[in-house]
Amino acid sequence: MNKREFLETLKEALSEEMPASLVRENVQYYSQYIEGEVEKGCTEKEAVAKLGAPRLIAKTLLEAFETTGQTYGSDGNQTAYQDKYGRQNRSEGDYGTTDGDWASESIKNHIKFSKQAKIHLVIGILIAVCVIVLIVSLISALLPIVLPVLAVLLALSYLQKKL
């Protein structure tokens, strides 16, 4: 996914439930973030990949907007990315690193979700391995009993057909 596709998807997802001015500010922030990453040496696709799914970011931003009811100043001196302590957005090139920032929070939530998904996957794999080991253990424990019984039954069946 390139920058344009990412920003269009983000804008579309945010436009459903967020005021247009905040949508523009969020899209502008992510546009600047991607540009900053490109300036640091990433390709545009790598920068977009670092952010993750735009719909997930939009969902996180919308949840934060709905739960905090956070509003932003319109005097031109404040940005849409003031955190809860009233600090203004960082200088260019330092995107997404200050705690409390809407965008960095969405990235942190996305990363946290990814870590949780990985943990669930590992737990699922461990459970599957345990079940397989249990089945193999049962079969190997019963094999010394079952094989002689099967041999006797086959021998009896063979002898019965001969007689």
N, C-alpha and C positions, 0 to 999 in steps of 0.2 A: 504494500500500500504506500502510495506517495503522499507528500504533504497535502496536496490539494484534496485528494480523496479523504484523508484523515479529517481535515478541517471541515469539509462538507458534511461528512457523516456526523461529526461532533455538533456542528451547527444545527443540522436537522433534528438530532435527538434532543438538544437543549431547547430548541424553538417551541417544542410542544408545551412546556410548562414554565418557562422562565421569561422574564421581560426581555425584549429585544436588545435593550442597552447592555444588560448583563451577558446576553449571548454574545454580542459583539466583543465585549471585554474578555470573555473567556476564550473565544476563538483567537483574538489578538494575542493573548498570553501564550497559547499553545503554538501559534505561528512564530512568535518571538523565541520560544523555547527551542523549537526545531531549528530555527535559523542559528541560534546560539550553539547548538550541538554541531551543526554543519561547520560553523566557524572553528570549532574545536577539533575538527578533522573527521567527524562521522559523515557517512553518506546520508542523504535525506531519508532513505528507507531504513537505515539503521536507527536514526533518531526517532522515527515514527515507531519502529519496533520496540524501542526502549520504553515508550509511553504505554504501549499495550493497546487494547481494544478501545476505540473512541466511544462506543456505546456504553461500555463499563465505566469509563471516566465520566461520561455524561450522567449516568445513573448516580454515581457517587456525588457529583456536583449538585444534582437536583435534590438528592437526599439531604445534603448539607444545607442547601438553600431552604428547603421546606422545614427542617428541624430547628435551624438556628434563627430563621427569619432575618438573617443578616442583611442589612442594607448598607449602601455605600454612599459616600459623600459625592456631591455633584458640583463642588466648587472648582473643579479643574485641578486642584492640588492633590487630591487623593486618587488612588487607583482602585480598581475593582479587587485588588488582591491584598487589601489590608488584613492583617490577622487580628485575632481577638485582643491583642494589646495595642492596636492602633498603629503599628509600624507600617511604613509604606513599602511598596514593592522594592526588590533589590535592583542594583544596577545591572546593565546588560551583561550577559555572559555568566551570571550567577543564578540561573533559573532553577527553581524547584528544590532549593536546599535549606530554606528557613522553615522551622517548625511553625505550625499554625496557619500557613498559607493554604488557601483553598486548593490550588493545583497540586502542591506537594502533598497535601493530605489525600487527594484522590489517588496520586501515584502510590503513596504508602499503603492505602487501602487495597489498591490493585495488587501490589507486591504481597501484602499480607494474605489476600485471597489466594494468590498463586502458591504461597507457602503452605496454606491450609489444604489446598487441593493436592499438593505434593504429599503432605502428611497422610491424607486420606488414601491416596493411591498406594503409598508404602504399607499402610496398615492393611489394606485390601489384599495386597500381594502376600504379606506375611500370613494372613488368615488362609489364603488359598494354599500356600506352601504347607502350612500346618495340617490342613485337611488332607492333602496328598500324602504327607508323611504318615498320618494316622492310618489311612487306607492301606498304604504299602506295609506298614507295621502289622496291621491285622492280617493281611494276606500272608506275610512271611511267618507270622506266629501260627497260623492255622495250616500252613502248607505241610509241615511234618505229620499232621494228623490226617489231613484230607487226602494226600497222595497215597498212603498205604490203603486207606479205605477205598479209594477209587480203583486201585490196583486189584484188591480183593473182589470188588464188584465186577470189574471187567473179566477177571479170571472166572468167576462164578457164571457170568453170562456166557462166556466162551465154552465153558464146560457143559452148561445146560444145553447149548445148541448142538454140541457134539453127541450128547446122550439122547 
